[in-house]
Amino acid sequence: MAKVREDAPFDKICYIGCGVTTGIGAVINTAKVEIGAKAVVFGLGGIGLNVIQGLRLSKSDAQRIETILRNGEA
């Protein structure tokens, strides 16, 4: 639980509280991406974009990051 300012926009704090922590946490804690790994990210929504951020921020220094989008997703 975290204290949030009264005037903080709810749609922004939800994104940070969910998408950022889930995406980066998936890379660092769940997948445990190794140094020099190649990664595939399915979808570029809030979580997918933050998986990419996690790959760049982590010590993995991923050699290659591929993204796969569903038909019509951009």
C-alpha positions as CSV (number, residue, x, y, z in Angstrom):
1,M,0.0,0.0,0.0
2,A,1.2,3.5,-0.8
3,K,0.0,6.9,0.1
4,V,-1.0,8.9,-3.0
5,R,-1.7,12.7,-3.2
6,E,-5.3,13.6,-3.3
7,D,-4.8,15.5,-6.6
8,A,-2.9,12.6,-8.4
9,P,-4.7,11.6,-11.6
10,F,-6.1,8.1,-11.0
11,D,-5.5,6.9,-14.5
12,K,-1.8,7.7,-14.3
13,I,-1.2,6.2,-10.8
14,C,-2.9,3.0,-11.8
15,Y,-0.7,2.6,-14.8
16,I,2.5,3.1,-12.8
17,G,1.2,0.8,-10.0
18,C,0.4,-2.0,-12.3
19,G,2.0,-1.8,-15.8
20,V,5.4,-0.6,-14.7
21,T,5.9,-2.9,-11.7
22,T,4.5,-5.9,-13.6
23,G,6.5,-5.4,-16.7
24,I,9.9,-4.7,-15.0
25,G,9.2,-7.3,-12.3
26,A,8.5,-10.0,-15.0
27,V,12.0,-9.4,-16.5
28,I,14.0,-9.2,-13.2
29,N,12.1,-11.5,-10.8
30,T,10.2,-14.0,-12.9
31,A,12.1,-14.6,-16.2
32,K,15.5,-13.8,-14.7
33,V,16.8,-12.8,-18.1
34,E,20.5,-13.7,-18.4
35,I,23.3,-11.5,-19.8
36,G,23.2,-11.4,-23.6
37,A,19.8,-13.0,-23.9
38,K,17.5,-12.6,-26.8
39,A,13.9,-11.7,-25.8
40,V,10.5,-11.8,-27.4
41,V,7.7,-9.5,-26.1
42,F,4.1,-10.3,-27.1
43,G,2.1,-7.0,-27.3
44,L,3.1,-3.4,-26.7
45,G,0.5,-2.3,-24.2
46,G,1.3,-1.0,-20.7
47,I,3.0,-4.2,-19.6
48,G,4.8,-5.1,-22.8
49,L,6.4,-1.7,-23.1
50,N,7.6,-2.0,-19.5
51,V,9.0,-5.4,-20.2
52,I,11.2,-3.7,-22.8
53,Q,12.1,-1.1,-20.2
54,G,13.0,-3.9,-17.8
55,L,15.2,-5.5,-20.4
56,R,17.0,-2.3,-21.0
57,L,17.3,-1.4,-17.2
58,S,18.3,-4.8,-16.0
59,K,21.8,-6.1,-16.1
60,S,20.8,-8.5,-18.9
61,D,21.9,-6.1,-21.7
62,A,19.6,-8.1,-24.0
63,Q,21.3,-8.6,-27.4
64,R,18.0,-8.5,-29.3
65,I,14.4,-7.7,-28.4
66,E,11.7,-8.8,-30.8
67,T,8.1,-7.7,-30.5
68,I,5.0,-9.5,-31.7
69,L,1.8,-7.6,-32.2
70,R,-1.7,-9.1,-32.8
71,N,-3.4,-8.3,-36.0
72,G,-4.6,-4.7,-35.9
73,E,-2.6,-3.8,-32.8
74,A,-0.3,-0.8,-33.1
